[in-house]
Amino acid sequence: MEYVTLQNGIKMPKLGFGVYQMRDLEECEEAVMHALKVGYRLIDTAAVYGNEEAVGKAIKRSGVTREDIFLTTKLWVQDVSYDGAKAAFEASLKRLDVDYIDLYLIHQPYGDVNGAWRAMQKLYEEGNIKAIGVSNFASDRLVDFALTNKLIPMVNQVEFHPFNQQESARKVMEKYGIQVEGWAPFAEGQHDLFHNETLQAIADKHGKSITQVVLRWHMQLGIVAIPKSVHAERIEENFDIFDFELDAEDIATIDDLDENKVLFVIHDDPEFIEAIHQRKIHD
């Protein structure tokens, strides 16, 4: 496994396992179990995913020492306030059946984020959280947040894949010592990523698959990636990326795929914000 070191000295695996949209709890539990067996040590969930309990069961059943697992969960919009964050954190701990969280993120940049952050800072200082961060924060919001709070976010989890490489946002995060973590590393198959001729040529060159090339690209850029799958063979394939390296030409070729635009969520869309505020945890 390869690691990044967060601004507080905590080591975070570069490659993790995501469980977004895993609504079948038995399937989720088995997938996480298999991921841990294969060697993944970063597991990424969220309160709103509705599968924290399944993740916790998998961790318990896996036999992997808790201290060897980097567990991430997230605070949902309706709990984004000082008191809400404290209560939601305790609820996540209970569902996960663990004593602490390695990384706790504000899931969306809405609500009383400063109040929630004060609660998270307190939980961090008390040792209940090893690292705190945010998710889906645009650069302007992120800089303002960093300049007006005691602690700077240690991580910002954002959409990141070959078609949206977040170049300007990455520069801002680097300036403030904020680790980039990418969701949707395969762009959820958009732009026919799994059959992209450019990526396939690089994959053929290294005797690897397109998904392995994309994840290796993340690793070499220093971006934490959290691919997800419920299929054992895919989980194994996605982990098999530590025995090769892309060369400078490969990196430049993938860089040229960047369209510099989001494929999924426009976070300043009023209709999206209205919808996200109405979405209940576990709905």
Protein Blocks (a to p, Z undefined) as FASTA:
>chain_A
ZZdddfkopacdfbdcdfehilblmlmmmmmmmmmmnopabdcddfklopmmmmmmmmmm
nopafklpccdddddfklgcfklmmmmmmmmmmmnopabdfbdcdfbfgdjfklmmmmmm
mmmmnopafbdcdehiafklmmmmmmmcfbdcfbdcddddfklgolmmmmmmmmnopacd
dehklonopahlmlcfklmmmmmmnopafklmmmmmmmmnopacddddfbfklmmmmmmm
mlbccdfklmmmmmmmpgoiafkbcckbfklmmmmmmpcghZZ
